[in-house]
Amino acid sequence: MRFWDSSAVVALLVREPSSAAAMREFELDPEVLAWWGTETECVSALARLEREGSLSGASLADALRRLDALSLAWREVQPTATVRRTETRLLRVHPLRAADAHQLAAAIVAAEGQPATLPFVTLDDRLADAAGREGFTVIRPESG
């Protein structure tokens, strides 16, 4: 099992330079653990791509269907008091946005405070740095 942040999940849903590498990582271990807000973050990213003209309406619909199927299969970390306390600490220690703190805190709680036991898949530089500093093995699917 691996924790997947939203940036890495989106790479599974639409063609991006890192999509092939993300799919290879997914195929190595298709058991996904995600933050409870990952689905909403992915919908937001996909809608933004459509608004910007990078994604057609038909491609958006296909991506949303894939997201629905994936989200039905993944395990989700809920927003508990422990997750919230961890988010507060992370925001004070790392230069993270709130959504990134949600994801990293969820991963820490899911790993039961032992980040080295749970690989963390992300394409986000800032989140990857913070996850590495917290002790996660960070997997960064690269293009090429």
KOLGUKE-614183 format. One record per residue: residue number from 1; residue in three letters; x negated, y negated, z negated of N, C-alpha, C in turn. Coordinates in Angstrom, 3 decimals. Layout:
BEGIN
vexse, drenba, n.xx, n.yy, n.zz, ca.xx, ca.yy, ca.zz, c.xx, c.yy, c.zz
NUM, ALA, X, Y, Z, X, Y, Z, X, Y, Z
...
This chain:
BEGIN
vexse, drenba, n.xx, n.yy, n.zz, ca.xx, ca.yy, ca.zz, c.xx, c.yy, c.zz
1, MET, -0.851, 1.174, 0.000, 0.000, 0.000, 0.000, -0.898, -1.239, 0.000
2, ARG, -0.430, -2.253, 0.728, -1.142, -3.535, 0.803, -0.137, -4.666, 0.612
3, PHE, -0.615, -5.759, 0.045, 0.215, -6.950, -0.060, 0.008, -7.754, 1.223
4, TRP, 1.119, -8.117, 1.889, 1.064, -8.892, 3.128, 1.643, -10.271, 2.871
5, ASP, 0.874, -11.314, 3.177, 1.435, -12.656, 3.073, 2.179, -12.977, 4.368
6, SER, 2.933, -14.049, 4.340, 3.800, -14.401, 5.476, 3.040, -14.604, 6.776
7, SER, 1.861, -15.210, 6.705, 1.105, -15.453, 7.937, 0.768, -14.148, 8.645
8, ALA, 0.440, -13.126, 7.895, 0.104, -11.835, 8.479, 1.355, -11.116, 8.991
9, VAL, 2.465, -11.261, 8.284, 3.717, -10.646, 8.735, 4.147, -11.258, 10.068
10, VAL, 4.055, -12.582, 10.195, 4.445, -13.242, 11.447, 3.630, -12.692, 12.616
11, ALA, 2.367, -12.388, 12.383, 1.533, -11.835, 13.455, 2.032, -10.461, 13.911
12, LEU, 2.804, -9.789, 13.070, 3.414, -8.519, 13.476, 4.673, -8.733, 14.307
13, LEU, 5.239, -9.924, 14.242, 6.543, -10.189, 14.846, 6.475, -10.843, 16.213
14, VAL, 5.459, -11.667, 16.450, 5.298, -12.381, 17.716, 3.850, -12.273, 18.177
15, ARG, 3.642, -12.490, 19.447, 2.277, -12.409, 19.980, 1.485, -13.644, 19.585
16, GLU, 0.415, -13.374, 18.858, -0.559, -14.384, 18.457, -1.931, -13.791, 18.739
17, PRO, -2.976, -14.609, 18.716, -4.309, -14.045, 18.953, -4.665, -12.900, 17.996
18, SER, -4.146, -12.920, 16.784, -4.477, -11.890, 15.796, -3.460, -10.753, 15.730
19, SER, -2.452, -10.755, 16.595, -1.381, -9.759, 16.502, -1.873, -8.319, 16.671
20, ALA, -2.748, -8.070, 17.623, -3.233, -6.698, 17.830, -3.990, -6.211, 16.604
21, ALA, -4.821, -7.063, 16.030, -5.567, -6.681, 14.830, -4.626, -6.480, 13.646
22, ALA, -3.615, -7.330, 13.522, -2.640, -7.173, 12.436, -1.886, -5.854, 12.592
23, MET, -1.510, -5.508, 13.814, -0.802, -4.248, 14.049, -1.699, -3.058, 13.705
24, ARG, -2.988, -3.148, 14.030, -3.906, -2.057, 13.662, -3.950, -1.892, 12.144
25, GLU, -4.001, -3.002, 11.421, -4.004, -2.936, 9.949, -2.707, -2.332, 9.435
26, PHE, -1.596, -2.722, 10.022, -0.300, -2.187, 9.621, -0.242, -0.681, 9.871
27, GLU, -0.754, -0.241, 11.021, -0.730, 1.182, 11.349, -1.605, 2.003, 10.402
28, LEU, -2.689, 1.397, 9.880, -3.539, 2.087, 8.908, -2.799, 2.342, 7.602
29, ASP, -1.914, 1.426, 7.231, -1.145, 1.560, 5.997, 0.152, 0.786, 6.154
30, PRO, 1.217, 1.445, 6.615, 2.476, 0.749, 6.896, 3.333, 0.458, 5.659
31, GLU, 2.825, 0.777, 4.471, 3.587, 0.475, 3.252, 3.283, -0.966, 2.839
32, VAL, 4.265, -1.849, 3.067, 4.100, -3.291, 2.852, 4.701, -3.698, 1.510
33, LEU, 3.946, -4.511, 0.793, 4.417, -5.151, -0.420, 4.418, -6.642, -0.129
34, ALA, 5.514, -7.320, -0.452, 5.639, -8.740, -0.107, 6.302, -9.514, -1.235
35, TRP, 6.078, -10.809, -1.230, 6.728, -11.736, -2.136, 8.202, -11.832, -1.751
36, TRP, 9.085, -12.062, -2.684, 10.531, -12.088, -2.404, 10.913, -13.170, -1.387
37, GLY, 10.134, -14.213, -1.226, 10.435, -15.274, -0.270, 9.781, -15.109, 1.092
38, THR, 9.112, -13.994, 1.308, 8.399, -13.786, 2.575, 9.339, -13.821, 3.775
39, GLU, 10.484, -13.198, 3.660, 11.409, -13.185, 4.797, 11.810, -14.602, 5.185
40, THR, 12.118, -15.440, 4.209, 12.491, -16.833, 4.487, 11.333, -17.601, 5.093
41, GLU, 10.126, -17.407, 4.575, 8.961, -18.081, 5.150, 8.746, -17.657, 6.603
42, CYS, 8.948, -16.379, 6.893, 8.782, -15.897, 8.266, 9.834, -16.502, 9.195
43, VAL, 11.078, -16.562, 8.746, 12.131, -17.184, 9.562, 11.776, -18.641, 9.824
44, SER, 11.278, -19.335, 8.821, 10.870, -20.733, 8.986, 9.774, -20.862, 10.040
45, ALA, 8.768, -19.999, 9.967, 7.668, -20.044, 10.939, 8.158, -19.736, 12.349
46, LEU, 9.036, -18.750, 12.471, 9.561, -18.392, 13.789, 10.422, -19.512, 14.376
47, ALA, 11.251, -20.131, 13.542, 12.094, -21.238, 14.010, 11.229, -22.423, 14.448
48, ARG, 10.149, -22.665, 13.708, 9.240, -23.756, 14.078, 8.608, -23.477, 15.440
49, LEU, 8.194, -22.229, 15.657, 7.616, -21.871, 16.957, 8.618, -22.079, 18.088
50, GLU, 9.888, -21.753, 17.835, 10.913, -21.980, 18.864, 11.096, -23.475, 19.110
51, ARG, 11.180, -24.268, 18.043, 11.353, -25.728, 18.206, 10.200, -26.346, 18.978
52, GLU, 8.990, -25.839, 18.739, 7.800, -26.366, 19.414, 7.692, -25.885, 20.858
53, GLY, 8.536, -24.942, 21.237, 8.504, -24.427, 22.603, 7.547, -23.270, 22.813
54, SER, 6.959, -22.749, 21.745, 6.027, -21.623, 21.849, 6.739, -20.280, 21.880
55, LEU, 8.040, -20.286, 21.578, 8.797, -19.050, 21.484, 10.167, -19.290, 22.104
56, SER, 10.541, -18.438, 23.044, 11.853, -18.574, 23.683, 12.946, -18.104, 22.722
57, GLY, 14.175, -18.451, 23.041, 15.302, -17.998, 22.236, 15.402, -16.483, 22.192
58, ALA, 15.172, -15.839, 23.323, 15.220, -14.375, 23.372, 14.097, -13.758, 22.537
59, SER, 12.909, -14.352, 22.604, 11.784, -13.849, 21.809, 12.034, -14.057, 20.324
60, LEU, 12.670, -15.183, 19.979, 13.024, -15.429, 18.579, 13.995, -14.357, 18.095
61, ALA, 15.006, -14.057, 18.890, 15.979, -13.038, 18.503, 15.306, -11.678, 18.308
62, ASP, 14.378, -11.328, 19.200, 13.643, -10.065, 19.062, 12.811, -10.061, 17.785
63, ALA, 12.129, -11.166, 17.521, 11.297, -11.265, 16.325, 12.144, -11.162, 15.059
64, LEU, 13.311, -11.784, 15.056, 14.190, -11.708, 13.893, 14.697, -10.283, 13.670
65, ARG, 14.956, -9.548, 14.749, 15.361, -8.144, 14.607, 14.224, -7.309, 14.009
66, ARG, 13.000, -7.561, 14.482, 11.845, -6.845, 13.926, 11.647, -7.198, 12.452
67, LEU, 11.837, -8.480, 12.120, 11.713, -8.909, 10.725, 12.755, -8.224, 9.850
68, ASP, 13.988, -8.140, 10.331, 15.034, -7.452, 9.567, 14.636, -6.006, 9.273
69, ALA, 14.159, -5.319, 10.292, 13.776, -3.911, 10.110, 12.602, -3.789, 9.143
70, LEU, 11.612, -4.646, 9.303, 10.436, -4.595, 8.433, 10.813, -4.913, 6.990
71, SER, 11.638, -5.935, 6.793, 11.997, -6.342, 5.430, 12.844, -5.289, 4.717
72, LEU, 13.598, -4.498, 5.458, 14.355, -3.404, 4.847, 13.428, -2.314, 4.310
73, ALA, 12.242, -2.203, 4.905, 11.309, -1.144, 4.524, 10.287, -1.579, 3.475
74, TRP, 10.010, -2.872, 3.372, 8.951, -3.261, 2.446, 9.443, -3.302, 1.005
75, ARG, 8.476, -3.274, 0.093, 8.753, -3.461, -1.335, 8.557, -4.935, -1.635
76, GLU, 9.421, -5.479, -2.472, 9.424, -6.913, -2.726, 9.156, -7.212, -4.199
77, VAL, 8.281, -8.189, -4.449, 7.989, -8.645, -5.805, 8.949, -9.785, -6.127
78, GLN, 9.708, -9.628, -7.191, 10.731, -10.605, -7.589, 10.120, -11.760, -8.404
79, PRO, 10.820, -12.899, -8.478, 10.307, -14.089, -9.173, 10.549, -14.014, -10.687
80, THR, 9.739, -13.235, -11.355, 9.867, -13.074, -12.799, 9.170, -14.207, -13.548
81, ALA, 9.376, -14.257, -14.844, 8.694, -15.259, -15.678, 7.178, -15.079, -15.597
82, THR, 6.714, -13.847, -15.530, 5.269, -13.599, -15.423, 4.724, -14.142, -14.109
83, VAL, 5.463, -13.950, -13.029, 5.038, -14.501, -11.733, 4.976, -16.027, -11.832
84, ARG, 5.969, -16.644, -12.427, 5.985, -18.119, -12.540, 4.820, -18.642, -13.374
85, ARG, 4.522, -17.989, -14.478, 3.367, -18.415, -15.296, 2.072, -18.280, -14.501
86, THR, 1.961, -17.197, -13.744, 0.760, -16.981, -12.935, 0.652, -18.037, -11.841
87, GLU, 1.789, -18.402, -11.228, 1.796, -19.464, -10.203, 1.252, -20.768, -10.781
88, THR, 1.694, -21.101, -11.981, 1.249, -22.350, -12.616, -0.261, -22.341, -12.788
89, ARG, -0.802, -21.220, -13.272, -2.252, -21.123, -13.439, -2.960, -21.260, -12.096
90, LEU, -2.452, -20.571, -11.083, -3.094, -20.602, -9.765, -3.112, -22.007, -9.173
91, LEU, -2.030, -22.750, -9.343, -1.968, -24.111, -8.804, -2.958, -25.032, -9.494
92, ARG, -3.279, -24.735, -10.739, -4.258, -25.546, -11.468, -5.699, -25.180, -11.116
93, VAL, -5.904, -23.944, -10.670, -7.251, -23.436, -10.438, -7.675, -23.501, -8.967
94, HIS, -6.719, -23.325, -8.045, -7.036, -23.245, -6.617, -6.288, -24.333, -5.849
95, PRO, -6.864, -24.802, -4.737, -6.168, -25.798, -3.900, -5.107, -25.144, -3.009
96, LEU, -4.043, -24.656, -3.640, -2.987, -23.935, -2.929, -1.724, -24.765, -2.806
97, ARG, -0.958, -24.487, -1.759, 0.404, -25.003, -1.648, 1.293, -24.121, -2.524
98, ALA, 2.473, -24.617, -2.861, 3.366, -23.868, -3.749, 3.701, -22.481, -3.199
99, ALA, 4.048, -22.387, -1.911, 4.417, -21.087, -1.342, 3.245, -20.111, -1.404
100, ASP, 2.035, -20.609, -1.203, 0.864, -19.731, -1.307, 0.669, -19.259, -2.738
101, ALA, 0.919, -20.142, -3.707, 0.821, -19.741, -5.112, 1.868, -18.679, -5.439
102, HIS, 3.068, -18.814, -4.880, 4.100, -17.784, -5.082, 3.582, -16.426, -4.610
103, GLN, 3.016, -16.414, -3.414, 2.564, -15.149, -2.831, 1.406, -14.550, -3.616
104, LEU, 0.421, -15.366, -3.952, -0.731, -14.856, -4.674, -0.335, -14.393, -6.073
105, ALA, 0.529, -15.126, -6.741, 0.996, -14.716, -8.071, 1.753, -13.397, -7.989
106, ALA, 2.589, -13.249, -6.976, 3.326, -12.000, -6.800, 2.361, -10.835, -6.621
107, ALA, 1.310, -11.048, -5.855, 0.330, -9.986, -5.636, -0.405, -9.642, -6.935
108, ILE, -0.766, -10.650, -7.714, -1.459, -10.407, -8.983, -0.570, -9.598, -9.925
109, VAL, 0.691, -9.977, -10.016, 1.621, -9.256, -10.891, 1.838, -7.831, -10.375
110, ALA, 1.979, -7.673, -9.076, 2.164, -6.334, -8.506, 0.950, -5.447, -8.776
111, ALA, -0.227, -6.058, -8.803, -1.463, -5.314, -9.079, -1.675, -5.112, -10.580
112, GLU, -0.688, -5.539, -11.380, -0.749, -5.418, -12.832, -2.025, -6.018, -13.400
113, GLY, -2.381, -7.185, -12.847, -3.551, -7.905, -13.332, -4.879, -7.325, -12.889
114, GLN, -4.859, -6.344, -12.007, -6.074, -5.703, -11.495, -6.151, -5.897, -9.982
115, PRO, -6.463, -7.119, -9.520, -6.418, -7.414, -8.082, -7.255, -6.483, -7.210
116, ALA, -8.330, -5.954, -7.735, -9.181, -5.075, -6.924, -8.461, -3.806, -6.490
117, THR, -7.318, -3.508, -7.101, -6.582, -2.279, -6.772, -5.594, -2.441, -5.627
118, LEU, -5.411, -3.674, -5.140, -4.392, -3.933, -4.115, -4.974, -4.797, -3.002
119, PRO, -5.181, -4.245, -1.810, -5.660, -5.074, -0.696, -4.649, -6.173, -0.358
120, PHE, -5.157, -7.313, 0.055, -4.350, -8.503, 0.328, -4.568, -8.897, 1.783
121, VAL, -3.518, -8.826, 2.597, -3.617, -9.104, 4.033, -3.106, -10.515, 4.297
122, THR, -3.946, -11.351, 4.904, -3.573, -12.734, 5.198, -4.350, -13.271, 6.383
123, LEU, -3.780, -14.267, 7.043, -4.470, -15.007, 8.099, -4.772, -16.432, 7.646
124, ASP, -4.341, -16.789, 6.449, -4.460, -18.150, 5.923, -5.799, -18.316, 5.206
125, ASP, -6.623, -19.250, 5.666, -7.961, -19.455, 5.102, -7.934, -19.812, 3.618
126, ARG, -7.115, -20.769, 3.259, -7.067, -21.231, 1.862, -6.582, -20.111, 0.942
127, LEU, -5.557, -19.394, 1.373, -5.023, -18.294, 0.582, -6.036, -17.149, 0.490
128, ALA, -6.721, -16.867, 1.579, -7.752, -15.817, 1.579, -8.858, -16.159, 0.581
129, ASP, -9.274, -17.405, 0.559, -10.322, -17.826, -0.376, -9.858, -17.647, -1.820
130, ALA, -8.651, -18.113, -2.121, -8.130, -17.992, -3.488, -7.955, -16.524, -3.875
131, ALA, -7.432, -15.709, -2.965, -7.239, -14.283, -3.258, -8.579, -13.601, -3.523
132, GLY, -9.574, -13.932, -2.736, -10.911, -13.378, -2.961, -11.477, -13.791, -4.307
133, ARG, -11.281, -15.053, -4.669, -11.766, -15.536, -5.971, -11.032, -14.876, -7.132
134, GLU, -9.789, -14.463, -6.879, -9.018, -13.778, -7.918, -9.388, -12.295, -8.013
135, GLY, -10.187, -11.787, -7.071, -10.655, -10.417, -7.146, -10.043, -9.448, -6.155
136, PHE, -9.197, -9.929, -5.259, -8.608, -9.058, -4.243, -9.625, -8.722, -3.160
137, THR, -9.476, -7.556, -2.569, -10.136, -7.255, -1.315, -9.240, -7.866, -0.239
138, VAL, -9.758, -8.860, 0.444, -8.964, -9.599, 1.430, -9.190, -8.992, 2.803
139, ILE, -8.083, -8.697, 3.470, -8.123, -8.187, 4.844, -7.632, -9.301, 5.747
140, ARG, -8.486, -9.710, 6.672, -8.162, -10.812, 7.584, -8.182, -10.301, 9.007
141, PRO, -7.033, -9.882, 9.516, -7.002, -9.404, 10.906, -7.511, -10.492, 11.850
142, GLU, -8.513, -10.152, 12.622, -9.135, -11.116, 13.536, -8.719, -10.817, 14.962
143, SER, -8.658, -11.857, 15.763, -8.370, -11.655, 17.186, -9.596, -11.082, 17.872
144, GLY, -9.319, -10.382, 18.943, -10.436, -9.906, 19.745, -10.710, -8.472, 19.701
